[in-house]
């Protein structure tokens, strides 16, 4: 599963739009995120790990590392 698919799945689970996510990211980081910026980053696979962590924080999720 790609990061784009992960983000879309989590947004669907939380009933949140990409537009609302962009607004919350802008509030949290001060960076001028908008729907186009987020969509482009996901489509181009240029979303930074730190940005993904912000998304997870907004959606109240965490990354868990497990040893195989």
N, C-alpha and C positions, 0 to 999 in steps of 0.2 A: 504494500500500500504506500502511496506517495504522501508527502506532506500535504499537498493540496487536498487529496482525498481525506486524510486525517482531519484537517481543519474543517472541511465541509461536513463530515460526519459529526464532529463535535458540535458544530453550529446547529445542525439539525436536531441533535439530542437536546440542546439547550434552547431550542426555538428562538434562535437569534439570527438576524440577517448579517450579511457581510458589511452592509452600510453601518449598522449599529456597532459592529465590532470595530470598524475603522474609527468611528466617533470615540469609542472608549479607549482605543489605543492612542488617539491624539490627546485625550485628556490625561492619560497615564504617563505618556512619554514627552509630550510637548512637540513631537514631530508632526508635521502636517499630513497625517495619514488621511486617505479618503478611499472610497470604494475602488476607484481605478488603480490607485497605488497598490492596494492589497491584492486585487485581482491580477495585476501585472506581475507582481512578485511571485505569486503562486504559479501562474502560467509559465513564467520564465525560469522557475526554480531558483530564484535569487533571494528568497526569504532567509534572513539570517537566523541563526540558532537563538540569539537573544530575542529577536522578534517573535519567534515561535514560543519562547518561554513567556513572553508578555501575553500572547494569545491564550496560552494555557492558564496563566494566572487569572486573566479576566473571566475565563470560562470555569474557573475553580477546579482545574485539573492539575496533575503533577506528573512528571516523568519518573518512572521507577526503573532502576537498573537491576536485573536479575542475572545471576550466573547460571549458565546452562547446566 
